[in-house]
Amino acid sequence: MKLCIFGGSFDPVHEGHVRVASRARECCGLDRVLFMPCSLSPLKEQAPSVSDARRCRMIELALKGLDWAVLDRTDLNLPPPSWSWRVAESVAACHPGAELFWLMGKDQWDSLEKWGRWRHLANMATFIVYHRGGAPDPREGVRAVFIEGDEPASSTGIREALRAGVCPVPHLNPEVESFIRREGLYGVPRGMAEK
């Protein structure tokens, strides 16, 4: 089984995340993509702006009907800090014999040397690196597949659109947007009806 870990804050998850995962699935013949919300990364100063439970619920809504994509709470269930190599070890232990992949953006690829035990992670998984042009530099002895695209969606842009009162928000799954509005997340007044 080809199993891909797609970790991120997913704050919030958006249609771009799903499109990138789908593209990786097609390019690499993946059987399953694990959408894995992260707790606080050792390399980030700011925690996600909504609770783990709410981020998980949004992922479940975004993945509804996709048999190849599932929510995975492995990272959230491990004791902090959130080290990627520990996540990969845990997933490998739960799926013996699976061929592991790790989906990331070019920004993460460029900072890979800052990750704890990144060579150990590289020995366990093939990296799938999504980039928007300007091919990433390969690393000697590291298995990687580079996928170019022009995905415009970003969680930052979606949070800004929500705060600005945009409705509907482009690139945001309608069920996820309804949940955000019902729960009053990202500066939207709780229970705010959609226009």
C-alpha positions in Angstrom: 0.0 0.0 0.0 1.3 3.5 -0.9 0.4 5.7 2.1 1.0 9.4 2.1 1.2 11.7 5.2 -0.1 15.2 4.5 0.6 17.2 7.7 -0.3 20.8 8.3 -2.1 23.2 10.5 -5.2 23.1 8.2 -6.3 26.3 9.8 -8.7 26.0 8.0 -8.5 23.2 5.6 -9.5 24.4 2.1 -10.1 23.0 -1.4 -6.5 23.7 -2.4 -5.3 21.2 0.2 -7.6 18.6 -1.3 -6.6 19.4 -4.9 -2.9 19.2 -4.1 -3.4 15.8 -2.3 -5.4 14.6 -5.3 -2.7 15.7 -7.7 -0.1 13.8 -5.6 -2.3 10.8 -5.5 -2.5 10.8 -9.3 1.2 11.4 -9.9 2.5 8.8 -7.4 -0.2 6.2 -7.5 -1.1 6.7 -3.8 -3.7 4.4 -2.3 -4.4 6.7 0.7 -3.6 10.2 1.8 -3.7 10.8 5.6 -4.7 14.4 6.3 -2.9 15.0 9.6 -3.5 18.1 11.6 -0.4 19.1 13.5 -0.1 20.3 17.0 2.5 23.1 17.6 5.5 22.5 15.3 8.9 23.0 16.9 9.7 25.3 14.0 6.6 27.6 14.3 6.1 30.2 17.0 2.3 30.4 16.7 -0.2 27.6 17.5 -3.2 27.1 15.2 -6.0 29.6 15.9 -8.8 27.1 16.5 -8.9 23.9 18.6 -7.7 20.5 17.4 -11.3 19.2 17.6 -12.6 21.9 15.3 -9.8 21.5 12.8 -10.4 17.8 12.8 -14.2 18.3 12.2 -13.4 20.7 9.3 -11.1 18.1 7.7 -13.8 15.4 8.0 -16.3 17.7 6.3 -13.8 18.6 3.5 -13.0 14.9 2.8 -16.6 13.7 2.8 -17.1 11.3 -0.1 -13.3 10.8 -0.9 -12.5 7.2 -0.2 -8.7 7.8 -0.7 -8.4 10.6 1.8 -8.9 10.3 5.6 -8.4 12.3 8.8 -5.5 10.9 10.9 -4.9 12.2 14.4 -1.5 10.6 14.9 0.3 13.9 15.4 -2.3 15.2 17.8 -2.0 12.0 19.9 1.7 12.1 20.3 3.3 14.0 23.2 4.7 17.4 22.2 6.9 18.6 20.5 5.5 17.5 17.1 8.5 15.9 15.4 7.8 14.6 11.9 10.1 11.6 12.3 8.1 10.4 15.3 4.9 10.8 13.3 6.3 8.7 10.4 7.5 6.0 12.9 4.1 5.8 14.4 2.3 5.6 11.1 4.8 2.9 9.9 4.2 0.9 13.0 0.4 1.1 12.4 0.7 0.1 8.7 3.5 -2.5 8.5 4.7 -3.0 4.9 3.3 0.3 3.7 5.4 2.4 1.4 5.4 5.8 3.0 5.3 9.2 1.3 5.4 12.7 2.9 3.5 15.5 1.0 4.9 19.0 1.6 5.2 22.4 0.0 8.4 23.9 -1.3 8.8 26.1 1.7 9.0 23.0 3.9 11.4 21.3 1.5 13.7 24.4 1.6 13.8 24.3 5.4 14.1 20.5 5.7 17.6 20.7 7.3 16.0 22.4 10.3 13.7 19.5 11.0 14.7 17.2 13.8 16.2 13.9 12.5 15.2 14.8 9.0 17.6 12.2 7.5 15.9 9.5 9.5 12.5 10.7 8.1 14.0 10.7 4.6 15.0 7.1 5.1 11.4 6.2 6.0 9.5 8.1 3.3 9.6 9.5 -0.2 9.0 13.3 -0.2 6.3 14.7 -2.6 7.1 18.4 -3.0 4.4 20.7 -4.4 5.8 23.9 -5.8 4.5 26.9 -7.8 7.3 27.2 -10.2 11.1 27.4 -9.8 11.9 23.7 -9.4 13.2 22.8 -5.9 16.8 21.7 -5.6 17.1 17.9 -5.2 19.0 16.6 -2.2 21.6 13.9 -2.5 20.4 10.6 -1.2 16.8 11.8 -0.6 13.9 10.3 -2.5 11.7 13.1 -3.8 9.0 13.7 -6.4 8.4 17.3 -7.5 5.0 18.4 -8.6 4.5 21.8 -10.1 1.2 23.6 -9.9 -0.5 27.0 -9.5 -2.9 26.4 -6.6 -4.1 29.9 -5.5 -5.8 28.9 -2.2 -4.2 29.7 1.2 -5.4 29.4 4.7 -4.2 32.9 5.5 -6.2 34.3 2.5 -9.3 32.4 3.6 -9.0 33.7 7.2 -8.7 37.2 5.9 -11.7 36.8 3.6 -13.8 35.4 6.5 -12.8 38.4 8.7 -13.7 40.8 5.8 -17.2 39.3 5.5 -16.7 37.7 2.1 -19.4 35.1 1.5 -19.1 32.6 0.0 -15.3 32.4 0.5 -13.5 31.2 -2.7 -11.7 27.8 -2.4 -13.5 26.9 0.9 -15.7 23.8 0.9 -19.3 25.0 1.6 -19.8 22.6 4.5 -16.5 23.8 6.0 -17.7 27.4 5.6 -21.0 26.6 7.2 -19.3 25.0 10.2 -17.0 28.0 10.6 -20.0 30.4 10.5 -22.0 28.3 13.0 -19.1 28.0 15.4 -18.0 31.7 15.0 -14.4 30.8 14.0 -11.8 33.2 12.5 -13.5 36.4 13.6 -16.9 35.5 12.1 -19.7 36.2 14.6 -21.0 33.0 16.1 -24.0 31.6 14.2 -23.7 34.2 11.4 -25.9 33.2 8.5 -24.6 32.8 5.1 -25.6 35.6 2.7 
